[in-house]
Amino acid sequence: MQYKAFSITLYALEFSRAPKSAELLEMPSVRMLQSLRDALNQKVLKSSRPERIAQSIDGSLFCCCLPEGMAMLRAESKAPDYHPVLRGFLVPQEFLRTAWRLCRVQLLYLCAGGLPKREVATLMLSEIDSLAGSVRIATREESQRLAQMTDAMLNSEMPFSFAMTRVPQNLLPLLFPPLPVADTAIAFETEEDVRLIRIQREHCQPHLQRLAQDFYGFSDLMLCMAAKKKFPDVYSASNHYNLEEQKKYKAEAKEKLQNYLCDRVWYFEISFDNQHYARLLSKQSCEQLDSGFLDFATIYHEMMNFKKYVSESQSKLLAKKEKERQKMDAYFGESEAGPKPAQNADLPRPRPSAPSPAPKQEEPKKKGLFKNLFGK
């Protein structure tokens, strides 16, 4: 027989376009959690490739310590619209001490796997343990991330806020403090992470102003990182050609990457005018960035190379479209006009007859001194 003191009441939370939160939450907490969901949604709306952003959002876990207790939420971002939804539960303050001491890890897995859809669930510890044990984790990567977070939770005597997501945390509206164990922070860096480096404009304003004036869409320029084996897919997808040509670009990227010794590479990426462009940085720049340092002069030089690449790609794309347009115009022009009437120049010409031989003329009789010189 179990005692009532060892049961925990969880209140369901949901944040989508309109929050469906428990009445225990005050408006400041509701607005804060809703702002987290809205920020993720804006990332999807502004992206030219929402499916890629959705992949980094889907499955993210957020734990927020609030005045009312601890909110644990899981993000879902699915097709067709990819609008994120945060679902989870609130552990009220009156149960939080017991929950953290006795089943903090189980609560993490409950959040990852999803609770039964009840607005209020009062569960015995054995029920919580059984539900957590039945959770099936979809990917090996997520399982590793949960194991690392488990270690961090077990090393902390007090509840703490955290974000377990592939979305760069500097893009989130909430500031999540570092994990209690410093070494575990590195565990959340997977080979599919995408990082964004923000350059302090006041340190290099003249250069940036000049580049912004010459580079349309510069404000959307991003410096990203991807696993070395993933970059060929990014690069080939950025070229606006047919599948056969994309295979060629993918092969070119793989060949170039053979000289790169690092496991992850850095590249510039930009989207504007419904077009997307990506270009790998030099081997030296990738190695320096991977070590955590790269001077601005080198970054600026790489920017100029990327600007040139985008300009050339646009020219090739415009030339290709113009050639296709001319081809279509010529085709439909002939179809509408019908067969052209034969011109004089196109008519078969009569074959000229052989000239008739000229009549044979008799040689004049020779007279005088030479008249019998060649005679027989």
C-alpha positions in Angstrom: 0.0 0.0 0.0 1.4 3.4 -1.0 0.9 6.6 1.0 -0.8 9.7 -0.4 2.3 11.7 0.5 4.2 9.9 -2.3 1.8 10.9 -5.1 2.4 13.9 -7.4 -0.2 15.9 -9.3 0.8 17.1 -12.8 -1.2 19.8 -14.7 -1.2 19.6 -18.5 0.2 22.6 -20.4 -0.1 23.4 -24.1 1.2 26.4 -26.1 0.3 26.7 -29.7 -1.4 29.6 -31.5 -3.5 30.2 -28.4 -2.2 28.9 -25.0 -4.2 26.2 -23.3 -2.5 26.4 -19.9 -3.5 25.3 -16.4 -5.2 27.9 -14.2 -2.3 27.6 -11.8 -0.1 29.7 -14.1 -0.2 33.5 -13.7 -0.2 35.7 -16.8 3.6 36.6 -16.6 4.4 32.9 -16.8 1.9 32.3 -19.5 3.3 35.2 -21.6 6.9 33.9 -21.1 6.2 30.4 -22.3 4.0 31.7 -25.1 6.9 33.9 -26.2 9.1 30.8 -26.4 6.6 29.1 -28.7 6.1 32.3 -30.8 9.9 32.7 -31.3 10.1 29.2 -32.7 7.2 29.8 -34.9 8.8 32.9 -36.3 11.9 30.9 -37.2 9.7 28.6 -39.3 7.8 31.4 -41.0 10.9 33.4 -42.0 12.8 30.4 -43.3 12.9 29.6 -47.0 13.2 25.9 -46.0 10.8 25.5 -43.1 11.3 21.7 -43.0 14.9 22.1 -42.0 14.0 24.5 -39.2 11.2 22.1 -38.1 13.8 19.3 -37.9 15.9 21.3 -35.4 12.8 22.2 -33.3 11.0 18.9 -33.3 11.7 16.9 -30.1 13.2 19.8 -28.2 12.7 19.8 -24.5 12.4 22.9 -22.3 12.3 23.0 -18.5 11.4 26.4 -17.0 11.4 27.1 -13.2 8.5 29.4 -12.5 7.0 31.0 -9.4 4.2 28.4 -9.7 6.5 25.4 -10.0 8.4 23.7 -12.8 7.1 23.5 -16.4 8.4 20.8 -18.6 7.5 21.1 -22.3 8.3 19.1 -25.5 8.2 20.8 -28.9 6.5 19.3 -31.9 6.9 20.7 -35.4 5.3 18.6 -38.1 4.2 18.9 -41.7 2.3 20.3 -43.5 2.6 23.7 -41.9 5.4 23.0 -39.4 3.9 25.4 -36.8 5.5 24.4 -33.4 3.4 23.3 -30.5 4.7 23.0 -26.9 3.1 20.3 -24.8 3.9 19.1 -21.4 3.0 19.6 -17.7 3.5 21.7 -14.7 4.8 20.3 -11.4 3.3 22.7 -8.8 5.5 24.1 -6.0 3.8 22.0 -3.4 4.9 18.8 -5.2 8.2 20.0 -6.6 10.5 19.1 -3.7 9.2 15.5 -3.5 9.2 15.2 -7.3 12.8 16.4 -7.7 14.1 14.1 -4.9 12.3 10.9 -5.9 11.5 11.0 -9.7 13.3 13.8 -11.5 14.7 11.6 -14.2 11.4 9.8 -14.7 9.7 13.2 -15.2 12.3 14.0 -17.9 11.4 10.8 -19.8 7.7 11.5 -19.3 8.1 14.8 -21.0 10.1 13.3 -23.8 7.5 10.6 -24.4 4.3 12.5 -23.6 1.9 12.1 -20.8 -1.7 10.7 -21.2 -3.9 13.6 -22.4 -5.4 14.5 -19.1 -5.7 18.1 -17.8 -4.9 16.9 -14.2 -3.1 13.7 -13.4 -2.4 12.5 -9.9 0.1 9.7 -10.1 1.8 7.4 -7.6 5.5 7.0 -7.8 5.1 3.5 -9.2 2.8 4.8 -11.9 5.3 7.5 -12.9 8.1 4.9 -13.0 6.0 2.6 -15.1 5.0 5.3 -17.6 8.6 6.5 -17.9 9.8 3.0 -18.5 7.4 2.6 -21.3 8.7 5.6 -23.2 10.3 4.7 -26.6 12.9 7.1 -27.8 12.9 7.5 -31.6 16.6 8.2 -32.4 19.9 7.3 -30.9 20.9 10.9 -30.9 17.9 11.8 -28.7 18.7 8.9 -26.4 22.2 10.2 -25.9 21.0 13.7 -25.2 18.6 12.4 -22.6 21.3 10.3 -20.9 23.5 13.4 -20.7 20.7 15.5 -19.2 20.0 12.7 -16.8 23.6 13.0 -15.5 23.2 16.8 -15.1 19.9 16.4 -13.2 21.3 13.8 -10.8 24.3 16.1 -10.1 22.0 19.0 -9.0 20.2 19.0 -5.7 17.9 21.8 -6.8 15.6 22.1 -9.9 17.1 24.2 -12.7 15.9 25.5 -16.1 17.4 24.1 -19.3 16.8 23.8 -23.0 17.6 20.6 -24.8 17.4 21.7 -28.4 19.3 22.0 -31.7 18.0 25.5 -32.1 20.9 28.0 -31.3 20.0 29.3 -27.8 21.0 32.8 -28.6 17.9 32.9 -30.9 15.6 31.9 -28.0 13.7 34.7 -26.1 14.5 33.1 -22.8 18.0 32.9 -21.2 18.7 29.4 -20.0 21.6 29.3 -17.5 24.5 26.9 -18.0 24.0 23.4 -16.8 25.2 22.5 -13.3 28.0 20.3 -14.7 30.1 22.2 -17.2 31.2 19.2 -19.1 27.7 18.1 -20.0 27.1 21.2 -22.1 29.3 19.8 -24.9 27.0 16.8 -25.1 24.3 18.8 -26.8 26.5 19.6 -29.8 25.6 17.1 -32.4 27.0 16.8 -35.9 23.7 18.3 -37.2 23.9 21.4 -35.1 23.8 24.7 -36.9 25.6 27.6 -35.3 25.2 31.3 -36.0 28.1 33.7 -35.4 27.0 37.3 -34.9 29.7 39.9 -35.7 29.8 43.0 -33.5 29.1 45.8 -36.0 30.6 48.6 -33.9 34.0 46.9 -34.3 33.9 46.8 -38.1 31.2 49.2 -39.1 33.0 50.7 -42.2 33.6 47.3 -43.8 30.1 46.1 -43.0 28.5 49.2 -44.4 30.5 48.9 -47.6 29.5 45.2 -48.0 25.9 45.9 -47.1 25.7 48.5 -49.9 27.1 46.2 -52.5 25.5 42.9 -51.4 21.7 42.9 -51.7 20.3 40.7 -48.9 23.4 41.0 -46.7 21.2 41.4 -43.6 20.2 37.7 -44.0 23.7 36.4 -44.4 24.6 33.6 -42.0 27.8 31.7 -41.1 26.8 28.1 -40.4 28.4 24.9 -39.4 27.5 21.3 -40.5 29.0 17.9 -40.3 31.5 17.3 -43.1 29.4 14.5 -44.6 26.2 16.6 -44.6 27.6 19.6 -46.5 27.4 18.1 -50.0 23.6 17.8 -49.5 23.4 21.4 -48.4 25.5 22.6 -51.3 23.8 20.6 -54.0 20.3 21.7 -52.8 21.4 25.4 -53.0 21.9 25.1 -56.8 18.8 25.8 -58.7 19.1 23.2 -61.4 17.7 19.9 -62.2 18.5 16.7 -60.4 21.2 15.5 -62.8 23.1 18.8 -62.4 22.6 18.7 -58.6 24.3 15.3 -58.6 27.3 16.9 -60.4 27.5 19.7 -57.7 27.3 17.1 -54.9 30.2 15.2 -56.4 32.2 18.4 -56.7 31.6 19.2 -53.1 32.7 15.7 -52.0 35.8 15.9 -54.0 36.7 19.3 -52.5 36.1 18.1 -49.0 38.7 15.4 -49.3 41.3 18.1 -48.4 39.5 19.1 -45.3 40.8 17.3 -42.2 38.2 18.6 -39.7 34.9 16.6 -39.0 32.7 19.7 -39.4 32.9 22.5 -41.9 31.7 26.1 -42.0 29.9 27.8 -44.9 28.1 31.0 -45.7 24.4 30.8 -46.4 21.9 33.3 -47.7 18.3 33.4 -49.0 16.6 36.2 -50.8 14.4 36.7 -53.9 13.1 33.1 -53.3 16.6 31.8 -54.0 19.1 30.0 -51.7 22.9 30.0 -51.9 25.5 28.2 -49.8 29.3 28.2 -50.2 32.1 26.4 -48.2 34.8 28.5 -46.5 38.4 27.7 -47.2 40.1 24.9 -45.4 42.2 27.3 -43.3 39.2 29.3 -42.2 37.2 26.1 -41.3 40.1 24.9 -39.1 40.5 28.3 -37.4 36.7 28.6 -36.7 36.7 25.0 -35.4 39.4 26.0 -32.9 37.3 29.0 -31.8 39.1 31.9 -33.4 39.1 33.7 -36.7 40.0 37.4 -37.3 37.6 39.7 -39.0 39.9 40.4 -41.9 39.7 36.7 -42.9 35.9 36.7 -42.4 35.6 39.8 -44.6 37.7 38.2 -47.3 35.5 35.1 -47.2 32.4 37.3 -47.4 33.7 39.0 -50.6 34.4 35.5 -52.1 30.8 34.5 -51.2 29.4 37.7 -52.7 31.3 36.9 -56.0 30.0 33.4 -55.9 26.4 34.5 -55.5 26.7 37.1 -58.3 28.1 34.5 -60.7 25.4 32.0 -59.7 22.7 34.5 -60.3 24.2 35.3 -63.7 24.3 31.6 -64.7 20.8 31.1 -63.4 19.5 34.2 -65.4 21.3 33.0 -68.5 19.8 29.5 -68.2 16.3 30.9 -67.7 16.7 33.2 -70.7 17.9 30.4 -72.9 14.9 28.3 -71.9 12.6 31.2 -72.5 14.0 31.7 -76.0 13.7 28.0 -76.7 10.1 28.1 -75.7 9.3 31.2 -77.6 10.8 29.7 -80.7 8.8 26.5 -80.2 5.5 28.2 -79.6 6.2 30.8 -82.4 6.5 28.0 -85.0 3.4 26.2 -83.6 1.2 29.3 -83.8 2.4 30.4 -87.3 2.2 26.9 -88.9 4.7 25.8 -91.5 6.5 28.7 -93.2 5.8 29.2 -97.0 8.7 28.3 -99.1 10.9 31.2 -100.1 12.6 31.6 -103.4 15.8 30.9 -101.8 14.4 27.6 -100.4 13.0 26.3 -103.7 14.9 23.6 -105.5 16.9 25.0 -108.3 17.0 23.3 -111.8 20.2 21.5 -112.5 22.2 23.5 -115.2 22.5 21.6 -118.5 25.9 21.0 -120.0 27.0 23.6 -122.5 26.6 22.6 -126.1 30.0 22.3 -127.9 31.0 25.2 -130.0 31.0 24.6 -133.8 34.4 23.5 -135.1 36.1 26.3 -137.0 38.4 25.6 -139.8 41.9 26.8 -139.3 42.9 29.5 -141.6 45.1 28.5 -144.4 48.6 29.5 -143.9 50.2 31.6 -146.4 53.6 32.9 -147.2 56.9 31.6 -146.0 55.5 29.2 -143.3 52.6 27.6 -145.2 54.3 24.2 -145.7 56.4 24.2 -142.5 54.1 21.7 -140.5 52.7 19.9 -143.5 52.7 16.2 -143.8 
